[in-house]
Amino acid sequence: MKALGLGMTLAAAGVSLVVAASPALAASCQKEPNFDAWLNGVRAEAASLGLSRGAINSALGNVRFDPAIVKKDRAQGVFTQDFLTFSDRMVSSSRLKGGAAKISQYGKTFAAIEKRFGVPAPVLTAYWALETDFGGFLGDGPTLTSLATLAYDCRRPELFRRQLIAAIKIINRGDLSAGEMRGPWAGELGQVQFIPEHYFEYGVDFDGDGRVNMMKSSADALASAANYLKHLGWRAGQPWLQEVRVPNNLPWEQADLTIKLPLSQWAAWGVTQANGKALSTRGPDASLLLPMGRNGPAFLAYPNFDVYLIWNNSLVYSTTAAYLATRLAGAPRVQRGTAVSLSAGEVRQVQKLLNDRGYHVGDVDGIIGANTRAAVKDMQLKFGLPADSYPDKALLARLQAG
């Protein structure tokens, strides 16, 4: 199974991964008529930052503008699958077995990483699995050409110019050569797919060889991921996601990632462990996460889950990564429930109807993101429907009725 390889791309830089293609963006839109002249400006900027001429020439000497990269950027796929469909594909038996084997193989390394950064092995291994299948699929495209192309393109030039400069800094520091910088089309690097900025800022030389090499050194890649998660606010020794069972009469409007309540409150409302046993009331406040609504899987999401959503702002991806980590930590397979998801087309209908009513859900793209969920919840409350923030056929019918 090929790794996803999307986690650290744009979402990690604060830009949504879920960009749907549109005719307006399909055409080339570079404002600079001459790529070589633009590249000379990058050279001058890098030199002004004190980067060596050797590093600059090595990085930029062979780059070119590649229209195929722009085409791929315009046609990015979107996370329109529901949680169970996506996690069934990504949390495979091979990844579970492979992850357990890696945790055993790198036991001492993981222990040292957790001691230093507070992030446990299952969390790191889940990302390692999803991003590159434990380093098996790093990508083989010319990273510097990708970065230069996307920086020259007019859609997000500031973001990718920063990544291109950061890549030169990585070469200047001696971590990687220009030839070693190969990966996916959007410019990620290494076994956990860091964008160059984060590679340079949070990369850790954990194997002690004098350079940060996330391409070949698993120790460096895993420690760097832990360092970044710690920077994002990871709380050592605390949980991230716990499957639970919910009653039929829960106040569904409380099931919201923006609402964190004491475990004692969830227990008082009848939330139990997934096996039906009483919920422990010791631990940090948590949100109730219903990735497929009240009839689907249910989780308590702890503050560490917020870190997942910073790593990647797709709820489906982040829930899957956190769920895979719980499985690697010993949790059983999730209970599926009886939820029936809308198709991507039906979700787009819901989004259009919500926008027509004055909500701002963003692009009509079939993705149930944070804005869509908030608008859905508000309309469910207005219609007197269970306000679990997940669109279903009952909501769609009410919206269509006007």
C-alpha positions as CSV (number, residue, x, y, z in Angstrom):
1,M,0.0,0.0,0.0
2,K,1.4,3.3,-1.0
3,A,1.8,5.9,1.7
4,L,-0.4,9.0,1.8
5,G,2.5,11.4,1.9
6,L,0.4,14.5,2.5
7,G,0.6,15.3,6.1
8,M,3.3,17.8,6.3
9,T,2.7,19.6,3.0
10,L,0.6,22.7,3.2
11,A,-1.5,21.9,6.2
12,A,1.6,22.0,8.4
13,A,2.3,25.5,7.0
14,G,-1.1,26.7,7.9
15,V,-2.5,26.3,4.4
16,S,-5.4,23.9,3.7
17,L,-4.5,20.7,1.9
18,V,-7.9,20.4,0.4
19,V,-7.8,22.6,-2.6
20,A,-10.2,21.6,-5.4
21,A,-9.3,22.4,-9.0
22,S,-11.2,25.1,-10.8
23,P,-11.1,26.4,-14.4
24,A,-9.9,29.8,-13.2
25,L,-6.8,28.3,-11.7
26,A,-6.1,25.7,-14.4
27,A,-4.3,28.1,-16.6
28,S,-0.7,29.3,-16.0
29,C,-0.8,32.5,-14.1
30,Q,2.8,33.5,-13.5
31,K,3.2,37.3,-13.2
32,E,7.0,37.2,-13.8
33,P,7.6,36.8,-17.6
34,N,11.2,35.4,-17.1
35,F,11.9,32.5,-14.8
36,D,15.6,33.0,-15.0
37,A,15.3,36.7,-13.9
38,W,13.0,35.7,-11.1
39,L,15.5,33.0,-10.0
40,N,18.3,35.6,-9.9
41,G,16.1,37.5,-7.3
42,V,16.0,34.3,-5.2
43,R,19.8,34.1,-5.5
44,A,20.1,37.7,-4.3
45,E,17.8,37.1,-1.4
46,A,19.6,34.0,-0.3
47,A,23.0,35.8,-0.5
48,S,21.5,38.7,1.6
49,L,20.7,36.1,4.3
50,G,24.4,35.1,4.5
51,L,24.0,31.8,2.7
52,S,27.1,30.7,0.9
53,R,27.6,31.0,-2.9
54,G,28.3,27.3,-3.0
55,A,25.0,26.4,-1.4
56,I,23.1,28.8,-3.6
57,N,24.7,27.6,-6.8
58,S,24.2,24.0,-5.8
59,A,20.6,24.5,-5.0
60,L,19.6,26.6,-7.9
61,G,22.0,25.7,-10.6
62,N,19.9,23.0,-12.2
63,V,16.3,24.0,-11.3
64,R,13.8,24.7,-14.0
65,F,10.1,25.7,-14.2
66,D,8.0,22.6,-14.6
67,P,4.4,23.1,-15.8
68,A,3.6,19.6,-14.7
69,I,4.1,20.6,-11.1
70,V,1.6,23.5,-11.5
71,K,-0.9,21.1,-13.1
72,K,-0.6,18.7,-10.1
73,D,-1.0,21.6,-7.7
74,R,-4.2,22.7,-9.4
75,A,-5.7,19.2,-9.4
76,Q,-5.0,18.2,-5.7
77,G,-7.3,15.5,-4.4
78,V,-9.5,16.2,-1.5
79,F,-10.5,14.3,1.7
80,T,-14.1,13.6,0.7
81,Q,-14.1,10.1,2.1
82,D,-15.8,9.5,5.5
83,F,-13.7,8.4,8.5
84,L,-14.4,4.7,8.2
85,T,-13.8,4.5,4.5
86,F,-10.5,6.4,4.8
87,S,-9.3,4.6,8.0
88,D,-10.2,1.2,6.6
89,R,-7.8,1.9,3.8
90,M,-5.1,3.5,5.8
91,V,-5.1,1.5,9.0
92,S,-4.3,-1.7,7.3
93,S,-3.1,-5.0,8.8
94,S,0.3,-4.5,7.1
95,R,0.7,-1.1,8.8
96,L,-0.3,-2.5,12.1
97,K,2.1,-5.4,11.9
98,G,4.8,-3.2,10.4
99,G,4.3,-0.6,13.0
100,A,4.5,-3.1,15.9
101,A,7.7,-4.5,14.3
102,K,9.3,-1.0,14.0
103,I,8.4,-0.1,17.6
104,S,10.2,-3.3,18.7
105,Q,13.2,-2.8,16.4
106,Y,13.7,0.9,17.4
107,G,12.7,0.4,21.1
108,K,15.8,2.1,22.5
109,T,15.5,5.0,20.1
110,F,11.8,5.5,20.8
111,A,12.5,5.4,24.6
112,A,15.2,8.0,24.2
113,I,13.0,10.2,22.1
114,E,10.1,10.0,24.5
115,K,12.4,10.8,27.4
116,R,13.6,14.0,25.6
117,F,10.4,15.2,23.9
118,G,7.6,13.4,25.7
119,V,6.0,11.9,22.5
120,P,5.4,8.1,22.7
121,A,6.3,5.6,20.0
122,P,2.8,4.8,18.8
123,V,2.1,8.4,17.9
124,L,5.4,8.8,15.9
125,T,5.0,5.4,14.3
126,A,1.5,6.2,13.1
127,Y,2.8,9.3,11.2
128,W,5.8,7.3,9.9
129,A,3.4,4.7,8.5
130,L,0.9,7.1,7.0
131,E,3.4,9.5,5.5
132,T,5.9,7.1,3.8
133,D,5.2,3.5,5.0
134,F,8.2,3.7,7.3
135,G,10.4,5.4,4.8
136,G,9.5,3.1,1.9
137,F,7.9,5.8,-0.3
138,L,9.8,9.1,-0.1
139,G,9.1,10.2,-3.6
140,D,11.7,10.7,-6.3
141,G,10.9,14.0,-7.9
142,P,13.5,16.9,-7.9
143,T,12.5,18.8,-4.8
144,L,14.2,22.0,-5.7
145,T,12.6,22.2,-9.1
146,S,9.2,21.6,-7.4
147,L,9.8,24.4,-4.8
148,A,11.1,26.8,-7.4
149,T,8.1,26.1,-9.7
150,L,5.6,26.6,-7.0
151,A,7.3,29.7,-5.7
152,Y,7.3,31.2,-9.2
153,D,3.7,30.3,-9.8
154,C,1.3,33.1,-8.7
155,R,-1.0,31.1,-6.4
156,R,1.1,30.8,-3.3
157,P,4.5,32.4,-4.1
158,E,5.2,33.6,-0.6
159,L,4.7,30.2,1.0
160,F,6.9,28.3,-1.5
161,R,9.6,31.0,-1.8
162,R,10.1,30.5,2.0
163,Q,10.4,26.8,1.4
164,L,12.9,27.3,-1.4
165,I,15.0,29.6,0.8
166,A,14.7,27.1,3.7
167,A,15.9,24.3,1.3
168,I,19.0,26.4,0.5
169,K,19.6,26.8,4.3
170,I,19.4,23.0,4.7
171,I,22.1,22.6,2.1
172,N,24.2,25.5,3.6
173,R,24.0,23.8,7.0
174,G,25.4,20.6,5.5
175,D,22.4,18.4,6.3
176,L,21.6,17.4,2.7
177,S,23.0,17.9,-0.7
178,A,20.9,19.2,-3.6
179,G,21.0,15.8,-5.2
180,E,19.7,14.2,-2.0
181,M,16.6,16.4,-2.1
182,R,14.1,14.2,-3.8
183,G,10.5,13.7,-2.9
184,P,6.9,14.3,-3.8
185,W,5.8,17.0,-6.2
186,A,4.9,19.6,-3.5
187,G,8.4,19.7,-2.0
188,E,8.2,17.6,1.2
189,L,11.3,15.9,2.5
190,G,12.1,12.8,4.5
191,Q,10.5,9.9,6.2
192,V,7.8,12.0,7.9
193,Q,7.4,14.5,5.0
194,F,8.5,17.8,6.5
195,I,8.3,21.0,4.5
196,P,11.7,22.6,4.3
197,E,11.0,25.3,6.8
198,H,10.1,22.8,9.4
199,Y,13.0,20.6,8.4
200,F,15.4,23.4,9.0
201,E,13.8,24.7,12.2
202,Y,12.8,21.5,14.0
203,G,15.2,18.9,12.5
204,V,17.2,17.0,15.1
205,D,20.4,15.1,14.6
206,F,19.5,12.2,16.8
207,D,21.9,9.6,15.5
208,G,24.8,11.9,16.3
209,D,26.5,11.9,12.9
210,G,26.6,15.7,12.7
211,R,23.8,16.4,10.3
212,V,20.0,16.2,10.1
213,N,19.3,13.6,7.5
214,M,15.6,12.7,7.6
215,M,15.9,10.9,4.2
216,K,18.1,8.0,5.4
217,S,18.2,8.3,9.2
218,S,15.0,7.0,10.9
219,A,16.3,8.2,14.2
220,D,16.6,11.8,12.9
221,A,13.2,11.7,11.3
222,L,11.4,10.3,14.3
223,A,13.1,12.7,16.7
224,S,12.4,15.6,14.5
225,A,8.7,14.7,14.4
226,A,8.7,14.5,18.2
227,N,10.4,17.9,18.4
228,Y,7.9,19.4,16.1
229,L,4.9,17.9,18.0
230,K,6.4,19.2,21.3
231,H,6.6,22.6,19.7
232,L,3.0,22.4,18.7
233,G,2.0,21.7,22.3
234,W,2.1,18.0,22.9
235,R,1.6,17.1,26.6
236,A,3.8,14.3,27.8
237,G,2.1,11.4,29.5
238,Q,-1.4,12.4,28.4
239,P,-3.8,10.6,26.1
240,W,-4.8,11.8,22.6
241,L,-7.9,9.8,21.6
242,Q,-10.1,7.3,23.3
243,E,-12.9,5.3,21.8
244,V,-16.1,5.5,23.8
245,R,-19.8,4.5,23.7
246,V,-22.4,7.1,23.8
247,P,-26.1,6.9,24.8
248,N,-29.0,7.8,22.5
249,N,-30.1,10.8,24.6
250,L,-26.9,12.7,24.8
251,P,-27.1,16.5,24.4
252,W,-25.6,16.3,20.9
253,E,-24.8,19.9,20.6
254,Q,-22.0,19.3,23.2
255,A,-20.2,17.0,20.8
256,D,-18.0,19.7,19.4
257,L,-14.2,19.9,19.2
258,T,-14.4,23.5,20.5
259,I,-16.1,22.3,23.7
260,K,-14.0,20.5,26.3
261,L,-15.6,19.2,29.4
262,P,-14.5,17.3,32.5
263,L,-14.7,13.5,32.2
264,S,-17.1,13.5,35.1
265,Q,-19.6,15.4,32.9
266,W,-19.3,12.9,30.0
267,A,-19.7,10.1,32.5
268,A,-22.8,11.8,34.0
269,W,-24.4,12.0,30.5
270,G,-23.9,8.2,30.1
271,V,-20.7,8.1,28.1
272,T,-18.7,4.9,28.8
273,Q,-15.6,3.2,27.7
274,A,-16.0,1.4,24.3
275,N,-16.4,-1.9,26.1
276,G,-19.3,-0.5,28.2
277,K,-17.4,-0.2,31.5
278,A,-17.6,3.0,33.4
279,L,-15.5,5.9,32.2
280,S,-12.6,7.0,34.4
281,T,-13.1,10.5,35.6
282,R,-9.4,11.1,36.1
283,G,-7.7,12.9,33.3
284,P,-7.8,16.2,31.3
285,D,-10.9,17.7,30.0
286,A,-12.0,16.3,26.6
287,S,-14.2,16.9,23.6
288,L,-16.6,14.4,22.2
289,L,-15.6,13.7,18.6
290,L,-18.2,12.1,16.4
291,P,-16.4,11.9,13.0
292,M,-19.5,10.4,11.3
293,G,-22.2,11.8,13.5
294,R,-24.1,10.3,16.5
295,N,-24.6,6.9,14.8
296,G,-21.0,6.4,13.9
297,P,-17.7,5.8,15.9
298,A,-17.3,8.0,19.0
299,F,-14.1,9.2,20.6
300,L,-13.0,11.4,23.5
301,A,-10.5,13.9,22.0
302,Y,-8.0,15.2,24.5
303,P,-5.9,18.3,24.3
304,N,-3.2,16.3,22.5
305,F,-5.6,15.7,19.7
306,D,-5.5,19.5,19.0
307,V,-1.9,19.0,18.0
308,Y,-2.9,16.4,15.4
309,L,-5.2,19.1,13.8
310,I,-2.3,21.5,13.6
311,W,-0.1,18.9,12.0
312,N,-2.9,18.4,9.4
313,N,-6.1,20.3,9.4
314,S,-8.1,17.6,7.8
315,L,-10.3,16.0,10.4
316,V,-10.5,12.7,8.6
317,Y,-6.7,12.5,8.3
318,S,-6.0,13.6,11.8
319,T,-8.6,11.2,13.3
320,T,-7.2,8.4,11.3
321,A,-3.6,9.2,12.4
322,A,-4.7,9.4,16.0
323,Y,-6.8,6.2,15.7
324,L,-3.8,4.3,14.2
325,A,-1.7,5.4,17.1
326,T,-4.2,4.0,19.6
327,R,-4.3,0.7,17.7
328,L,-0.5,0.6,17.8
329,A,-0.8,1.3,21.6
330,G,-3.1,-1.8,22.0
331,A,-6.6,-0.5,21.4
332,P,-9.0,-2.8,19.6
333,R,-10.6,-2.1,16.2
334,V,-13.1,0.8,16.3
335,Q,-16.8,0.0,16.6
336,R,-18.5,1.0,13.3
337,G,-22.0,2.0,14.4
338,T,-24.8,2.4,11.9
339,A,-24.0,5.8,10.3
340,V,-24.9,6.3,6.6
341,S,-22.7,9.0,5.1
342,L,-23.9,11.3,2.4
343,S,-22.1,11.1,-0.9
344,A,-19.6,13.8,-1.8
345,G,-22.2,15.2,-4.2
346,E,-24.8,15.3,-1.5
347,V,-22.3,17.1,0.9
348,R,-21.7,19.7,-1.9
349,Q,-25.5,20.2,-2.1
350,V,-25.6,20.8,1.7
351,Q,-22.7,23.2,1.4
352,K,-24.3,25.2,-1.4
353,L,-27.6,25.4,0.5
354,L,-25.8,26.5,3.6
355,N,-23.9,29.2,1.6
356,D,-27.2,30.3,0.1
357,R,-28.5,30.8,3.6
358,G,-25.6,33.1,4.5
359,Y,-23.2,30.7,6.1
360,H,-19.5,30.7,5.0
361,V,-18.5,27.1,4.7
362,G,-15.7,27.9,2.2
363,D,-15.4,26.0,-1.1
364,V,-18.3,23.8,-2.1
365,D,-15.9,20.8,-2.3
366,G,-17.7,17.9,-0.6
367,I,-15.3,18.1,2.5
368,I,-16.9,18.2,5.9
369,G,-14.5,20.7,7.4
370,A,-14.7,22.8,10.5
371,N,-16.8,25.6,8.8
372,T,-19.2,23.1,7.3
373,R,-19.6,21.3,10.7
374,A,-20.3,24.6,12.5
375,A,-22.9,25.6,9.9
376,V,-24.5,22.2,10.0
377,K,-24.8,22.3,13.8
378,D,-26.4,25.7,13.7
379,M,-29.0,24.5,11.1
380,Q,-29.7,21.3,13.0
381,L,-30.4,23.4,16.1
382,K,-32.8,25.7,14.1
383,F,-34.6,22.7,12.6
384,G,-34.8,20.8,15.9
385,L,-32.7,18.0,14.7
386,P,-30.0,16.2,16.8
387,A,-27.2,18.7,16.6
388,D,-24.2,16.4,16.1
389,S,-22.6,18.6,13.5
390,Y,-22.7,15.9,10.8
391,P,-24.9,16.3,7.7
392,D,-27.3,13.5,7.0
393,K,-30.3,13.0,4.6
394,A,-32.7,14.5,7.1
395,L,-30.8,17.8,7.2
396,L,-30.4,17.8,3.4
397,A,-34.1,17.3,2.9
398,R,-34.9,20.1,5.3
399,L,-32.5,22.4,3.5
400,Q,-33.9,21.5,0.1
401,A,-37.5,22.2,1.4
402,G,-36.5,25.8,2.0
